[in-house]
Every structure is written in structure tokens, then in C-alpha cells.
Amino acid sequence: MRTNTPWRYWANLTRVTLVAVGLFATVSATAGSGSSPCSTIQGAEGDRYTKLVDLSSKQYKKEDYLGAIESILELKSICSEDPRLDFNLARAYQRAGNCNMARYWFEHLLANAGKFSKPFLGDLPKLAGEALVELSSTCSNSAMVAFYCADKGVTIDLKPSGDGETLHFHHPFEGRVEAGDYLMAAHKEGYQSSVSTVFVYAGESNFISVPELASAEQRGTLEVFCPAQVESVTLSRVASKDSMIMKCGEPIALDSGNWRVDFAVGDYPFVEEVTVEQNRSIELHLTEPAYPGRASDDEVWATAALVTGSTAFVSGVLLLVLAEQMEVEKLRPTSVTPAGEVLAYSSAVDERKLGLRLSGGLLGSLGLVGIVTGVVLMMGEDESEEAALGFAPLADEGALFMLRGTF
């Protein structure tokens, strides 16, 4: 038994040599073989096939598993009927740490094993079965998925809703991925990208239809700029249940029509509608929202300031009036010379009047300041309500300042 020696020997024609641990099956497409599924490859394609076989062998041996995967996929694009390619592809995915796709290709091999003779397959079905026992436990959340799109040459990106790397596929694609929620983006040169949210369920075959891509001139572009504490918004067509997650500050292409933008700040949801037009770019700026309760707090303070200020102002005026209404009492000397000459006279009323005037003036001034403060707060509240016209908050209270520009 040889260990860690993938594809060390190449047999003539269709002979399969297995290498333990590495366990790669040797493949040959030499013309004239009657038993090889790809024996009919001739000329330039045959030469290309042989070179790719050699390249994938070297890549696997150097532990360049991603390179080996690309080479084997290219081999399958020339001839996909050889089950040994399925086995090698599964092994490369397994070594690359992609247990989902490894599991898929081992299952694919076993599903088609009945089409080939036992001498041709050798121990491949047994080895694939043993590998699946291990992968079924390490990839217990694996789900079958297939993408269908009317457009050719489409590239599909799947970004998990939580942590995880974005997966990249070329259409058509069928395989396995982790079950969960994904943001799916379909791209093609000369066409507007399509973005949508998809749900992949474990234990089921998920068939996902990719919308037909529109020409770049038939769609519009939307870019949403959010408050600092908001990273993404939910985007959906008006009167439609389908929705997608859109990251703030990243433009996406959308079909023309009315779209709904939902987001939340804390526990408070907000919504805004925007119209997307063909071949137009729209920027939607969502600034700091007014949290529910903030407006009512301002109103309370404004009311308190007005009431307190008015009371103080009225009290000050009453003190001033009272001071002026005080009657003059009999004067009494307050300064007398040694010779008995009176230099100054005063009364108790003068002292009380002066005190009342000072108290009334001070209290009236403080009241006036309170009245002005209340008026300013009320005016600020009115301006906030006016600026929020056209915005429909989901909560009973709250508003959002919004600027919209079409370029």
C-alpha cells in the first residue's frame, strides 16, 4: 500500500490505480480504448484532455487542491462521463476542506456506478461509501441545491446571512452547500446583476430559479446611505412578499418600479418607499432617525418651560404692580446733624417697595427666559414634524429625515 502518493502511476487506457490516503483514481483518454467513457476524444481535444489529466495530478500532488478542482472541472466540461473524475473531484474537495461538495461528488459516483462494470470501477464505490459515512457526520447540515437560469454564462455568488465566505458558482450548477439563508447575486457581463434572498433547507433538494437578467439599460440602480448604527436594510417590491437584504452604501441594480426600504433602529422599525426608473441611478440618504419618545420629551420640556416661565413672568409683574400701589407712610429722619438738623428722610414703605421692585424684575426676567425657551422648543418640534412629511414610520411615533436625489 502506498501512502500520500496521489496519482503516482498512470495506467494505459482505462486501468485504475488507487493510492491509499490520497486515493486518487488514474484517468486516461487514449484514443482507441473501447471501455473508457471518454475514449472517443480525438485530436486537439484529446491532447488538451491528456494535458489537463497530467496537470491535475501534479496539482494534487503539490497539495494545490483548489487548482486540481479547477482542472478536473475543466476535464468534465470536455467529457463528464468518466466516474473516476467524480472520485478525484470528491477527494480534491475533501482535502480542500469543502465537505459539502466532496459529499456531493461521492454521491454522484455511487448514483451512476451501475452504468459501469465492476472491473472498470474497482474499489471506487467501496471507498466512496466509506468516505460518505465520515462526511455524513461532519457535514450533517448539508443541503442539495441546483440553480436554473435562462441566461448562459451567468456567475452566481452566495453570501451566508451570518459568518462565512461567499461561494462562487458558474451556471449551470448542482451540488451541496450548508443549509441556511443566503444573499444570492447573479452576474453577467453587459447585464444588470440580480440580487435576492434564498433559503436552502437541509434534507431537501433545493431548486432555485435565477431571474432572467435584464440588459444594463433596462434597469435602474439604487444606493442607500444609512445612519452609523445601521449596516443593512431590507428591500422588497411594494405589494410583494419577496425581500432581500441590501448592505448600506453598496449600489445594486433593480427592476423599475416602486420599492420598499425597511430597517430598524433598536426596537423601532421604519419604512420608506422609493421609485426606481430604467437607466437611472438613485441615492437614498437616511439620516439619524427621531426615535419614538424623543419628540414627546421635547414637547414636555417645552410645555414645562412655558408654564414655569409664564407663572414667573406674571408673578414678577404682580410684584411690580403691588410695589407701585403701596401708600406713602409718614416720613422719618434717617440722618441728623449734631445740631439737630435733618439731612434725609425715609419710610418703611420705600424699603419694601424697592425690595418688591427688585424681586418682581428678577422674577419677570426669569419668566421671560422660560417663555422664550419653551417657544424655541416648540418651534423645533414643528420643524421636525414638517421635515418628516412623506415618511411613513411603522411605529406610532417617530420620524426620519430623508433626502432623495435622482442623477
Secondary structure, DSSP 8 states (H G I E B T S, - for coil): --BS-TT----STT-----BTT--------TT-SSSTTTT--HHHHHHHHHHHHHHHHHHHTT-HHHHHHHHHHHHHH----HHHHHHHHHHHHHHT-HHHHHHHHHHHHHHGGGS-HHHHTTHHHHHHHHHHHHHHHTTTEEEEEEEESSSS-EEEEEESSSS--EEEESSEEEEEESEEEEEEEE-TTB--EEEEEEE-TTSEEEEEE----BTTSSEEEEEE--TT--EEEEEETT-S-EEEEETT--EEE-SEEEEEEEEETTEEEEEEEEE-TT-EEEEEE---B-TTHHHHHHHHHHHHHHHHHHHHHHHHHHHHHHHH------EEEEE-TTS-EEEEE-HHHHHHHHHHHHHHHHHHHHHHHHHHHHHHHHHHHHHHHHTTT---SSSS-B--EEEEE-
